[in-house]
Amino acid sequence: MNLRPQLQQLWHECWKPPQKLKPSEWAGSHRVLNKDVSAEPGKFRNDRTPYAAGVMDCVIEPGVEEIWWVAGTQISKTTTQENILGYWIDNDPGPCLIVKPTEQACDESVRERWRPLIDGSPALARHKTGDPHDNKLRGIS
């Protein structure tokens, strides 16, 4: 059996540059909504909240350091934030700090939002170390 073609294929896959996706495109391709946090579980669809795509995509614009989004309640702000975090985890992994007003709010966010985000999307779950010590109440590695 000739392994050379298989090895070449593997070599090309390893060195293939990552996809150049905008955060909204990443969310449409890789984000999976959990039934516990979404009335419409399954693959994320940008067409449900098209106004959020611009907010997601501006985080990769050169020179953007702050984003202010004035909006009403229950219009996808948290989901947009989760999509941006998912994009960063998958495309430029590194430390990230999310500040909440109380410790309880932090604990709830990790348990109810961030863990389902990472565990429910295969593109994100592959970045976990697998070490149980890295999966803490207030931190996920």
N, CA, C and O atoms as a GROMACS GRO file, in nm:
protein
  564
    1MET      N    1   0.084  -0.118   0.000
    1MET     CA    2   0.000   0.000   0.000
    1MET      C    3   0.089   0.124   0.000
    1MET      O    4   0.181   0.136   0.081
    2ASN      N    5   0.061   0.216  -0.090
    2ASN     CA    6   0.138   0.338  -0.104
    2ASN      C    7   0.080   0.447  -0.013
    2ASN      O    8  -0.031   0.495  -0.036
    3LEU      N    9   0.156   0.486   0.089
    3LEU     CA   10   0.109   0.587   0.184
    3LEU      C   11   0.140   0.729   0.140
    3LEU      O   12   0.091   0.825   0.199
    4ARG      N   13   0.220   0.743   0.037
    4ARG     CA   14   0.263   0.877  -0.004
    4ARG      C   15   0.147   0.972  -0.034
    4ARG      O   16   0.149   1.084   0.016
    5PRO      N   17   0.046   0.934  -0.112
    5PRO     CA   18  -0.065   1.027  -0.137
    5PRO      C   19  -0.139   1.067  -0.008
    5PRO      O   20  -0.180   1.182   0.008
    6GLN      N   21  -0.155   0.971   0.082
    6GLN     CA   22  -0.222   1.003   0.209
    6GLN      C   23  -0.140   1.099   0.292
    6GLN      O   24  -0.194   1.192   0.353
    7LEU      N   25  -0.009   1.078   0.297
    7LEU     CA   26   0.079   1.168   0.371
    7LEU      C   27   0.082   1.307   0.310
    7LEU      O   28   0.084   1.408   0.381
    8GLN      N   29   0.082   1.314   0.178
    8GLN     CA   30   0.078   1.444   0.112
    8GLN      C   31  -0.054   1.517   0.145
    8GLN      O   32  -0.054   1.637   0.172
    9GLN      N   33  -0.161   1.443   0.143
    9GLN     CA   34  -0.292   1.502   0.176
    9GLN      C   35  -0.290   1.557   0.319
    9GLN      O   36  -0.336   1.668   0.343
   10LEU      N   37  -0.239   1.478   0.411
   10LEU     CA   38  -0.229   1.520   0.550
   10LEU      C   39  -0.141   1.643   0.564
   10LEU      O   40  -0.174   1.736   0.638
   11TRP      N   41  -0.028   1.643   0.495
   11TRP     CA   42   0.065   1.756   0.500
   11TRP      C   43  -0.004   1.884   0.452
   11TRP      O   44   0.009   1.989   0.514
   12HIS      N   45  -0.076   1.874   0.343
   12HIS     CA   46  -0.147   1.992   0.289
   12HIS      C   47  -0.256   2.040   0.384
   12HIS      O   48  -0.276   2.160   0.399
   13GLU      N   49  -0.324   1.947   0.447
   13GLU     CA   50  -0.428   1.985   0.544
   13GLU      C   51  -0.369   2.057   0.664
   13GLU      O   52  -0.426   2.155   0.713
   14CYS      N   53  -0.255   2.010   0.711
   14CYS     CA   54  -0.191   2.071   0.828
   14CYS      C   55  -0.146   2.213   0.800
   14CYS      O   56  -0.152   2.299   0.888
   15TRP      N   57  -0.100   2.239   0.680
   15TRP     CA   58  -0.043   2.370   0.649
   15TRP      C   59  -0.139   2.460   0.572
   15TRP      O   60  -0.101   2.570   0.529
   16LYS      N   61  -0.260   2.416   0.553
   16LYS     CA   62  -0.358   2.497   0.482
   16LYS      C   63  -0.392   2.618   0.568
   16LYS      O   64  -0.420   2.603   0.687
   17PRO      N   65  -0.392   2.738   0.510
   17PRO     CA   66  -0.426   2.856   0.591
   17PRO      C   67  -0.571   2.850   0.637
   17PRO      O   68  -0.656   2.792   0.569
   18PRO      N   69  -0.599   2.911   0.752
   18PRO     CA   70  -0.737   2.908   0.801
   18PRO      C   71  -0.830   2.986   0.708
   18PRO      O   72  -0.787   3.073   0.633
   19GLN      N   73  -0.957   2.951   0.714
   19GLN     CA   74  -1.057   3.021   0.634
   19GLN      C   75  -1.062   3.167   0.676
   19GLN      O   76  -1.051   3.198   0.794
   20LYS      N   77  -1.077   3.256   0.581
   20LYS     CA   78  -1.091   3.398   0.610
   20LYS      C   79  -1.241   3.429   0.618
   20LYS      O   80  -1.303   3.468   0.519
   21LEU      N   81  -1.297   3.410   0.735
   21LEU     CA   82  -1.439   3.437   0.756
   21LEU      C   83  -1.456   3.559   0.845
   21LEU      O   84  -1.375   3.583   0.934
   22LYS      N   85  -1.560   3.634   0.820
   22LYS     CA   86  -1.600   3.740   0.912
   22LYS      C   87  -1.668   3.672   1.030
   22LYS      O   88  -1.714   3.558   1.017
   23PRO      N   89  -1.675   3.739   1.145
   23PRO     CA   90  -1.743   3.676   1.260
   23PRO      C   91  -1.887   3.632   1.229
   23PRO      O   92  -1.929   3.526   1.275
   24SER      N   93  -1.962   3.711   1.153
   24SER     CA   94  -2.100   3.670   1.120
   24SER      C   95  -2.100   3.547   1.031
   24SER      O   96  -2.188   3.461   1.044
   25GLU      N   97  -2.003   3.537   0.940
   25GLU     CA   98  -1.994   3.419   0.854
   25GLU      C   99  -1.952   3.297   0.936
   25GLU      O  100  -2.002   3.187   0.915
   26TRP      N  101  -1.860   3.319   1.031
   26TRP     CA  102  -1.820   3.209   1.119
   26TRP      C  103  -1.941   3.157   1.196
   26TRP      O  104  -1.963   3.036   1.204
   27ALA      N  105  -2.020   3.250   1.252
   27ALA     CA  106  -2.138   3.209   1.329
   27ALA      C  107  -2.236   3.130   1.242
   27ALA      O  108  -2.290   3.029   1.287
   28GLY      N  109  -2.257   3.175   1.119
   28GLY     CA  110  -2.347   3.103   1.030
   28GLY      C  111  -2.297   2.966   0.990
   28GLY      O  112  -2.376   2.877   0.959
   29SER      N  113  -2.166   2.947   0.992
   29SER     CA  114  -2.108   2.818   0.952
   29SER      C  115  -2.084   2.723   1.069
   29SER      O  116  -2.095   2.602   1.054
   30HIS      N  117  -2.050   2.779   1.187
   30HIS     CA  118  -2.002   2.693   1.296
   30HIS      C  119  -2.082   2.700   1.426
   30HIS      O  120  -2.069   2.610   1.509
   31ARG      N  121  -2.162   2.800   1.446
   31ARG     CA  122  -2.233   2.816   1.573
   31ARG      C  123  -2.354   2.725   1.580
   31ARG      O  124  -2.434   2.718   1.486
   32VAL      N  125  -2.367   2.655   1.690
   32VAL     CA  126  -2.482   2.569   1.715
   32VAL      C  127  -2.550   2.619   1.842
   32VAL      O  128  -2.487   2.629   1.947
   33LEU      N  129  -2.678   2.651   1.832
   33LEU     CA  130  -2.755   2.701   1.945
   33LEU      C  131  -2.812   2.585   2.025
   33LEU      O  132  -2.873   2.494   1.969
   34ASN      N  133  -2.793   2.590   2.154
   34ASN     CA  134  -2.840   2.487   2.247
   34ASN      C  135  -2.989   2.506   2.273
   34ASN      O  136  -3.036   2.620   2.278
   35LYS      N  137  -3.062   2.399   2.289
   35LYS     CA  138  -3.207   2.408   2.315
   35LYS      C  139  -3.238   2.474   2.448
   35LYS      O  140  -3.348   2.525   2.468
   36ASP      N  141  -3.141   2.474   2.540
   36ASP     CA  142  -3.163   2.536   2.671
   36ASP      C  143  -3.153   2.688   2.667
   36ASP      O  144  -3.204   2.755   2.756
   37VAL      N  145  -3.088   2.744   2.565
   37VAL     CA  146  -3.071   2.889   2.558
   37VAL      C  147  -3.138   2.953   2.437
   37VAL      O  148  -3.132   3.074   2.421
   38SER      N  149  -3.200   2.874   2.354
   38SER     CA  150  -3.260   2.929   2.233
   38SER      C  151  -3.397   2.869   2.206
   38SER      O  152  -3.419   2.749   2.223
   39ALA      N  153  -3.488   2.956   2.164
   39ALA     CA  154  -3.621   2.908   2.124
   39ALA      C  155  -3.612   2.836   1.990
   39ALA      O  156  -3.702   2.760   1.954
   40GLU      N  157  -3.504   2.862   1.915
   40GLU     CA  158  -3.482   2.797   1.786
   40GLU      C  159  -3.345   2.728   1.788
   40GLU      O  160  -3.249   2.778   1.729
   41PRO      N  161  -3.335   2.612   1.855
   41PRO     CA  162  -3.206   2.544   1.862
   41PRO      C  163  -3.161   2.494   1.726
   41PRO      O  164  -3.240   2.476   1.634
   42GLY      N  165  -3.032   2.471   1.717
   42GLY     CA  166  -2.974   2.421   1.593
   42GLY      C  167  -2.873   2.520   1.538
   42GLY      O  168  -2.821   2.604   1.611
   43LYS      N  169  -2.848   2.510   1.411
   43LYS     CA  170  -2.749   2.596   1.346
   43LYS      C  171  -2.792   2.742   1.353
   43LYS      O  172  -2.908   2.775   1.325
   44PHE      N  173  -2.699   2.830   1.391
   44PHE     CA  174  -2.727   2.974   1.399
   44PHE      C  175  -2.756   3.028   1.260
   44PHE      O  176  -2.691   2.991   1.162
   45ARG      N  177  -2.854   3.118   1.253
   45ARG     CA  178  -2.891   3.179   1.124
   45ARG      C  179  -2.884   3.331   1.137
   45ARG      O  180  -2.955   3.391   1.217
   46ASN      N  181  -2.799   3.392   1.057
   46ASN     CA  182  -2.786   3.537   1.057
   46ASN      C  183  -2.913   3.607   1.008
   46ASN      O  184  -2.939   3.722   1.043
   47ASP      N  185  -2.992   3.538   0.927
   47ASP     CA  186  -3.112   3.603   0.874
   47ASP      C  187  -3.220   3.626   0.982
   47ASP      O  188  -3.314   3.701   0.957
   48ARG      N  189  -3.206   3.565   1.098
   48ARG     CA  190  -3.299   3.589   1.210
   48ARG      C  191  -3.276   3.727   1.271
   48ARG      O  192  -3.371   3.792   1.314
   49THR      N  193  -3.151   3.770   1.275
   49THR     CA  194  -3.114   3.901   1.332
   49THR      C  195  -3.010   3.966   1.241
   49THR      O  196  -2.894   3.977   1.279
   50PRO      N  197  -3.050   4.008   1.121
   50PRO     CA  198  -2.951   4.060   1.026
   50PRO      C  199  -2.879   4.185   1.074
   50PRO      O  200  -2.766   4.211   1.034
   51TYR      N  201  -2.944   4.262   1.162
   51TYR     CA  202  -2.882   4.383   1.214
   51TYR      C  203  -2.761   4.352   1.304
   51TYR      O  204  -2.677   4.439   1.324
   52ALA      N  205  -2.752   4.232   1.357
   52ALA     CA  206  -2.641   4.195   1.446
   52ALA      C  207  -2.514   4.160   1.368
   52ALA      O  208  -2.405   4.164   1.424
   53ALA      N  209  -2.527   4.127   1.240
   53ALA     CA  210  -2.409   4.089   1.161
   53ALA      C  211  -2.308   4.203   1.154
   53ALA      O  212  -2.188   4.178   1.163
   54GLY      N  213  -2.354   4.326   1.137
   54GLY     CA  214  -2.263   4.440   1.132
   54GLY      C  215  -2.188   4.460   1.262
   54GLY      O  216  -2.070   4.496   1.261
   55VAL      N  217  -2.256   4.437   1.373
   55VAL     CA  218  -2.191   4.450   1.504
   55VAL      C  219  -2.083   4.342   1.517
   55VAL      O  220  -1.972   4.371   1.562
   56MET      N  221  -2.116   4.220   1.480
   56MET     CA  222  -2.018   4.111   1.488
   56MET      C  223  -1.896   4.141   1.400
   56MET      O  224  -1.782   4.123   1.443
   57ASP      N  225  -1.921   4.187   1.279
   57ASP     CA  226  -1.813   4.204   1.183
   57ASP      C  227  -1.724   4.324   1.213
   57ASP      O  228  -1.608   4.326   1.172
   58CYS      N  229  -1.775   4.424   1.283
   58CYS     CA  230  -1.692   4.542   1.309
   58CYS      C  231  -1.579   4.512   1.407
   58CYS      O  232  -1.485   4.591   1.416
   59VAL      N  233  -1.585   4.402   1.481
   59VAL     CA  234  -1.477   4.372   1.576
   59VAL      C  235  -1.345   4.339   1.507
   59VAL      O  236  -1.239   4.344   1.570
   60ILE      N  237  -1.349   4.306   1.379
   60ILE     CA  238  -1.224   4.275   1.308
   60ILE      C  239  -1.179   4.390   1.219
   60ILE      O  240  -1.080   4.377   1.148
   61GLU      N  241  -1.250   4.501   1.222
   61GLU     CA  242  -1.212   4.617   1.142
   61GLU      C  243  -1.087   4.682   1.202
   61GLU      O  244  -1.079   4.698   1.323
   62PRO      N  245  -0.991   4.718   1.119
   62PRO     CA  246  -0.871   4.784   1.171
   62PRO      C  247  -0.908   4.915   1.243
   62PRO      O  248  -0.991   4.993   1.196
   63GLY      N  249  -0.846   4.935   1.356
   63GLY     CA  250  -0.867   5.059   1.431
   63GLY      C  251  -0.983   5.057   1.528
   63GLY      O  252  -0.995   5.147   1.610
   64VAL      N  253  -1.068   4.956   1.521
   64VAL     CA  254  -1.182   4.949   1.613
   64VAL      C  255  -1.133   4.900   1.749
   64VAL      O  256  -1.077   4.790   1.759
   65GLU      N  257  -1.154   4.980   1.852
   65GLU     CA  258  -1.114   4.942   1.987
   65GLU      C  259  -1.233   4.929   2.081
   65GLU      O  260  -1.226   4.856   2.180
   66GLU      N  261  -1.341   4.998   2.052
   66GLU     CA  262  -1.462   4.991   2.133
   66GLU      C  263  -1.583   4.984   2.042
   66GLU      O  264  -1.585   5.040   1.932
   67ILE      N  265  -1.684   4.914   2.091
   67ILE     CA  266  -1.810   4.906   2.017
   67ILE      C  267  -1.920   4.943   2.115
   67ILE      O  268  -1.930   4.886   2.223
   68TRP      N  269  -2.001   5.037   2.077
   68TRP     CA  270  -2.117   5.076   2.157
   68TRP      C  271  -2.241   5.038   2.078
   68TRP      O  272  -2.258   5.078   1.963
   69TRP      N  273  -2.327   4.961   2.142
   69TRP     CA  274  -2.450   4.916   2.076
   69TRP      C  275  -2.566   4.950   2.167
   69TRP      O  276  -2.586   4.886   2.270
   70VAL      N  277  -2.642   5.052   2.129
   70VAL     CA  278  -2.758   5.094   2.206
   70VAL      C  279  -2.878   5.021   2.145
   70VAL      O  280  -2.910   5.038   2.028
   71ALA      N  281  -2.943   4.940   2.227
   71ALA     CA  282  -3.051   4.858   2.174
   71ALA      C  283  -3.148   4.822   2.286
   71ALA      O  284  -3.118   4.835   2.404
   72GLY      N  285  -3.263   4.776   2.246
   72GLY     CA  286  -3.364   4.731   2.340
   72GLY      C  287  -3.328   4.595   2.398
   72GLY      O  288  -3.222   4.540   2.371
   73THR      N  289  -3.419   4.544   2.478
   73THR     CA  290  -3.395   4.414   2.540
   73THR      C  291  -3.434   4.300   2.447
   73THR      O  292  -3.518   4.316   2.358
   74GLN      N  293  -3.373   4.187   2.468
   74GLN     CA  294  -3.405   4.063   2.398
   74GLN      C  295  -3.395   4.074   2.245
   74GLN      O  296  -3.482   4.026   2.173
   75ILE      N  297  -3.289   4.140   2.197
   75ILE     CA  298  -3.275   4.150   2.052
   75ILE      C  299  -3.143   4.091   2.001
   75ILE      O  300  -3.096   4.128   1.894
   76SER      N  301  -3.085   4.000   2.076
   76SER     CA  302  -2.969   3.923   2.031
   76SER      C  303  -2.833   3.979   2.074
   76SER      O  304  -2.731   3.942   2.017
   77LYS      N  305  -2.830   4.067   2.171
   77LYS     CA  306  -2.701   4.121   2.215
   77LYS      C  307  -2.612   4.012   2.275
   77LYS      O  308  -2.494   4.004   2.242
   78THR      N  309  -2.668   3.930   2.363
   78THR     CA  310  -2.588   3.824   2.426
   78THR      C  311  -2.544   3.721   2.322
   78THR      O  312  -2.429   3.677   2.324
   79THR      N  313  -2.632   3.684   2.234
   79THR     CA  314  -2.598   3.588   2.129
   79THR      C  315  -2.489   3.644   2.039
   79THR      O  316  -2.398   3.572   1.997
   80THR      N  317  -2.497   3.773   2.009
   80THR     CA  318  -2.394   3.838   1.928
   80THR      C  319  -2.260   3.834   2.001
   80THR      O  320  -2.157   3.805   1.940
   81GLN      N  321  -2.261   3.862   2.130
   81GLN     CA  322  -2.139   3.857   2.210
   81GLN      C  323  -2.082   3.714   2.210
   81GLN      O  324  -1.961   3.696   2.196
   82GLU      N  325  -2.167   3.616   2.224
   82GLU     CA  326  -2.122   3.476   2.221
   82GLU      C  327  -2.061   3.441   2.086
   82GLU      O  328  -1.959   3.372   2.079
   83ASN      N  329  -2.123   3.488   1.978
   83ASN     CA  330  -2.070   3.461   1.844
   83ASN      C  331  -1.932   3.522   1.826
   83ASN      O  332  -1.844   3.460   1.766
   84ILE      N  333  -1.913   3.643   1.877
   84ILE     CA  334  -1.782   3.709   1.867
   84ILE      C  335  -1.679   3.629   1.946
   84ILE      O  336  -1.568   3.605   1.898
   85LEU      N  337  -1.714   3.589   2.067
   85LEU     CA  338  -1.622   3.508   2.148
   85LEU      C  339  -1.590   3.377   2.076
   85LEU      O  340  -1.474   3.336   2.072
   86GLY      N  341  -1.691   3.311   2.021
   86GLY     CA  342  -1.668   3.186   1.947
   86GLY      C  343  -1.574   3.207   1.830
   86GLY      O  344  -1.485   3.125   1.805
   87TYR      N  345  -1.593   3.316   1.757
   87TYR     CA  346  -1.506   3.349   1.645
   87TYR      C  347  -1.361   3.363   1.692
   87TYR      O  348  -1.270   3.308   1.631
   88TRP      N  349  -1.341   3.437   1.802
   88TRP     CA  350  -1.205   3.455   1.854
   88TRP      C  351  -1.144   3.325   1.902
   88TRP      O  352  -1.027   3.298   1.875
   89ILE      N  353  -1.223   3.242   1.972
   89ILE     CA  354  -1.171   3.113   2.020
   89ILE      C  355  -1.123   3.029   1.902
   89ILE      O  356  -1.017   2.967   1.908
   90ASP      N  357  -1.201   3.027   1.796
   90ASP     CA  358  -1.171   2.941   1.683
   90ASP      C  359  -1.062   2.997   1.592
   90ASP      O  360  -0.988   2.921   1.529
   91ASN      N  361  -1.049   3.130   1.584
   91ASN     CA  362  -0.956   3.190   1.489
   91ASN      C  363  -0.831   3.252   1.550
   91ASN      O  364  -0.729   3.263   1.483
   92ASP      N  365  -0.839   3.292   1.674
   92ASP     CA  366  -0.724   3.356   1.739
   92ASP      C  367  -0.728   3.325   1.888
   92ASP      O  368  -0.743   3.417   1.969
   93PRO      N  369  -0.714   3.196   1.926
   93PRO     CA  370  -0.731   3.159   2.066
   93PRO      C  371  -0.629   3.226   2.157
   93PRO      O  372  -0.512   3.242   2.122
   94GLY      N  373  -0.674   3.264   2.273
   94GLY     CA  374  -0.590   3.326   2.373
   94GLY      C  375  -0.677   3.366   2.492
   94GLY      O  376  -0.798   3.343   2.491
   95PRO      N  377  -0.616   3.424   2.593
   95PRO     CA  378  -0.694   3.463   2.711
   95PRO      C  379  -0.801   3.566   2.677
   95PRO      O  380  -0.780   3.652   2.592
   96CYS      N  381  -0.912   3.556   2.744
   96CYS     CA  382  -1.022   3.650   2.725
   96CYS      C  383  -1.086   3.676   2.861
   96CYS      O  384  -1.109   3.583   2.938
   97LEU      N  385  -1.114   3.801   2.889
   97LEU     CA  386  -1.176   3.838   3.016
   97LEU      C  387  -1.313   3.898   2.987
   97LEU      O  388  -1.325   3.993   2.910
   98ILE      N  389  -1.414   3.842   3.049
   98ILE     CA  390  -1.549   3.895   3.039
   98ILE      C  391  -1.590   3.936   3.179
   98ILE      O  392  -1.587   3.856   3.272
   99VAL      N  393  -1.628   4.061   3.195
   99VAL     CA  394  -1.660   4.116   3.326
   99VAL      C  395  -1.812   4.120   3.342
   99VAL      O  396  -1.884   4.166   3.253
  100LYS      N  397  -1.858   4.072   3.454
  100LYS     CA  398  -1.999   4.076   3.490
  100LYS      C  399  -2.013   4.155   3.620
  100LYS      O  400  -1.916   4.169   3.694
  101PRO      N  401  -2.133   4.206   3.649
  101PRO     CA  402  -2.149   4.292   3.767
  101PRO      C  403  -2.134   4.221   3.901
  101PRO      O  404  -2.098   4.285   4.000
  102THR      N  405  -2.162   4.091   3.907
  102THR     CA  406  -2.151   4.019   4.034
  102THR      C  407  -2.090   3.881   4.009
  102THR      O  408  -2.083   3.834   3.895
  103GLU      N  409  -2.044   3.818   4.118
  103GLU     CA  410  -1.991   3.682   4.106
  103GLU      C  411  -2.100   3.586   4.062
  103GLU      O  412  -2.075   3.495   3.982
  104GLN      N  413  -2.221   3.606   4.113
  104GLN     CA  414  -2.332   3.519   4.074
  104GLN      C  415  -2.360   3.531   3.924
  104GLN      O  416  -2.384   3.430   3.857
  105ALA      N  417  -2.358   3.652   3.872
  105ALA     CA  418  -2.380   3.672   3.729
  105ALA      C  419  -2.271   3.605   3.647
  105ALA      O  420  -2.297   3.550   3.540
  106CYS      N  421  -2.149   3.609   3.698
  106CYS     CA  422  -2.036   3.542   3.631
  106CYS      C  423  -2.058   3.391   3.628
  106CYS      O  424  -2.045   3.327   3.523
  107ASP      N  425  -2.091   3.335   3.743
  107ASP     CA  426  -2.115   3.191   3.752
  107ASP      C  427  -2.227   3.146   3.659
  107ASP      O  428  -2.216   3.044   3.592
  108GLU      N  429  -2.336   3.223   3.657
  108GLU     CA  430  -2.450   3.190   3.570
  108GLU      C  431  -2.411   3.197   3.424
  108GLU      O  432  -2.451   3.112   3.344
  109SER      N  433  -2.334   3.299   3.387
  109SER     CA  434  -2.293   3.313   3.247
  109SER      C  435  -2.208   3.195   3.202
  109SER      O  436  -2.228   3.142   3.093
  110VAL      N  437  -2.114   3.155   3.285
  110VAL     CA  438  -2.027   3.042   3.249
  110VAL      C  439  -2.112   2.915   3.236
  110VAL      O  440  -2.099   2.841   3.139
  111ARG      N  441  -2.197   2.892   3.335
  111ARG     CA  442  -2.277   2.769   3.338
  111ARG      C  443  -2.384   2.767   3.228
  111ARG      O  444  -2.402   2.665   3.161
  112GLU      N  445  -2.453   2.877   3.208
  112GLU     CA  446  -2.570   2.878   3.120
  112GLU      C  447  -2.540   2.924   2.977
  112GLU      O  448  -2.617   2.893   2.886
  113ARG      N  449  -2.431   2.997   2.956
  113ARG     CA  450  -2.405   3.052   2.823
  113ARG      C  451  -2.274   3.002   2.763
  113ARG      O  452  -2.273   2.949   2.652
  114TRP      N  453  -2.161   3.020   2.836
  114TRP     CA  454  -2.031   2.994   2.775
  114TRP      C  455  -2.003   2.845   2.759
  114TRP      O  456  -1.952   2.803   2.655
  115ARG      N  457  -2.035   2.765   2.862
  115ARG     CA  458  -2.014   2.620   2.847
  115ARG      C  459  -2.099   2.562   2.733
  115ARG      O  460  -2.045   2.489   2.650
  116PRO      N  461  -2.230   2.592   2.727
  116PRO     CA  462  -2.308   2.540   2.614
  116PRO      C  463  -2.256   2.589   2.479
  116PRO      O  464  -2.261   2.516   2.380
  117LEU      N  465  -2.206   2.713   2.474
  117LEU     CA  466  -2.149   2.766   2.350
  117LEU      C  467  -2.032   2.680   2.305
  117LEU      O  468  -2.027   2.638   2.190
  118ILE      N  469  -1.939   2.654   2.395
  118ILE     CA  470  -1.818   2.579   2.360
  118ILE      C  471  -1.846   2.431   2.340
  118ILE      O  472  -1.800   2.372   2.242
  119ASP      N  473  -1.922   2.370   2.430
  119ASP     CA  474  -1.951   2.227   2.419
  119ASP      C  475  -2.043   2.194   2.302
  119ASP      O  476  -2.035   2.085   2.246
  120GLY      N  477  -2.131   2.288   2.266
  120GLY     CA  478  -2.229   2.261   2.161
  120GLY      C  479  -2.180   2.284   2.020
  120GLY      O  480  -2.246   2.242   1.925
  121SER      N  481  -2.068   2.349   2.004
  121SER     CA  482  -2.014   2.377   1.871
  121SER      C  483  -1.884   2.300   1.852
  121SER      O  484  -1.784   2.330   1.918
  122PRO      N  485  -1.882   2.200   1.765
  122PRO     CA  486  -1.761   2.120   1.746
  122PRO      C  487  -1.638   2.205   1.712
  122PRO      O  488  -1.527   2.170   1.753
  123ALA      N  489  -1.655   2.314   1.640
  123ALA     CA  490  -1.541   2.400   1.606
  123ALA      C  491  -1.478   2.459   1.730
  123ALA      O  492  -1.358   2.488   1.731
  124LEU      N  493  -1.556   2.478   1.837
  124LEU     CA  494  -1.503   2.533   1.961
  124LEU      C  495  -1.459   2.424   2.058
  124LEU      O  496  -1.357   2.439   2.125
  125ALA      N  497  -1.534   2.316   2.064
  125ALA     CA  498  -1.502   2.207   2.158
  125ALA      C  499  -1.364   2.150   2.130
  125ALA      O  500  -1.297   2.102   2.222
  126ARG      N  501  -1.320   2.154   2.007
  126ARG     CA  502  -1.188   2.098   1.973
  126ARG      C  503  -1.073   2.177   2.034
  126ARG      O  504  -0.960   2.130   2.037
  127HIS      N  505  -1.101   2.298   2.083
  127HIS     CA  506  -0.996   2.382   2.144
  127HIS      C  507  -0.978   2.354   2.293
  127HIS      O  508  -0.882   2.402   2.352
  128LYS      N  509  -1.069   2.278   2.353
  128LYS     CA  510  -1.055   2.247   2.496
  128LYS      C  511  -0.938   2.154   2.518
  128LYS      O  512  -0.907   2.070   2.434
  129THR      N  513  -0.872   2.169   2.632
  129THR     CA  514  -0.753   2.088   2.659
  129THR      C  515  -0.788   1.943   2.695
  129THR      O  516  -0.707   1.853   2.672
  130GLY      N  517  -0.906   1.921   2.750
  130GLY     CA  518  -0.942   1.787   2.795
  130GLY      C  519  -0.903   1.760   2.939
  130GLY      O  520  -0.946   1.661   2.997
  131ASP      N  521  -0.823   1.848   2.997
  131ASP     CA  522  -0.781   1.833   3.136
  131ASP      C  523  -0.892   1.887   3.226
  131ASP      O  524  -0.926   2.005   3.216
  132PRO      N  525  -0.950   1.804   3.316
  132PRO     CA  526  -1.059   1.850   3.401
  132PRO      C  527  -1.020   1.968   3.490
  132PRO      O  528  -1.107   2.046   3.530
  133HIS      N  529  -0.893   1.982   3.522
  133HIS     CA  530  -0.847   2.095   3.603
  133HIS      C  531  -0.857   2.228   3.529
  133HIS      O  532  -0.858   2.334   3.592
  134ASP      N  533  -0.865   2.224   3.396
  134ASP     CA  534  -0.876   2.344   3.316
  134ASP      C  535  -1.021   2.390   3.299
  134ASP      O  536  -1.046   2.496   3.242
  135ASN      N  537  -1.114   2.312   3.347
  135ASN     CA  538  -1.256   2.341   3.331
  135ASN      C  539  -1.314   2.377   3.467
  135ASN      O  540  -1.373   2.292   3.535
  136LYS      N  541  -1.298   2.504   3.506
  136LYS     CA  542  -1.339   2.549   3.638
  136LYS      C  543  -1.469   2.626   3.630
  136LYS      O  544  -1.518   2.658   3.521
  137LEU      N  545  -1.525   2.657   3.747
  137LEU     CA  546  -1.649   2.732   3.751
  137LEU      C  547  -1.635   2.867   3.681
  137LEU      O  548  -1.726   2.909   3.609
  138ARG      N  549  -1.523   2.934   3.702
  138ARG     CA  550  -1.507   3.067   3.644
  138ARG      C  551  -1.406   3.072   3.532
  138ARG      O  552  -1.359   3.179   3.495
  139GLY      N  553  -1.372   2.959   3.477
  139GLY     CA  554  -1.277   2.958   3.367
  139GLY      C  555  -1.282   2.830   3.287
  139GLY      O  556  -1.306   2.723   3.342
  140ILE      N  557  -1.260   2.842   3.158
  140ILE     CA  558  -1.261   2.726   3.069
  140ILE      C  559  -1.134   2.733   2.985
  140ILE      O  560  -1.104   2.837   2.926
  141SER      N  561  -1.060   2.622   2.981
  141SER     CA  562  -0.940   2.618   2.897
  141SER      C  563  -0.954   2.506   2.796
  141SER      O  564  -0.863   2.484   2.716
   0.00000   0.00000   0.00000
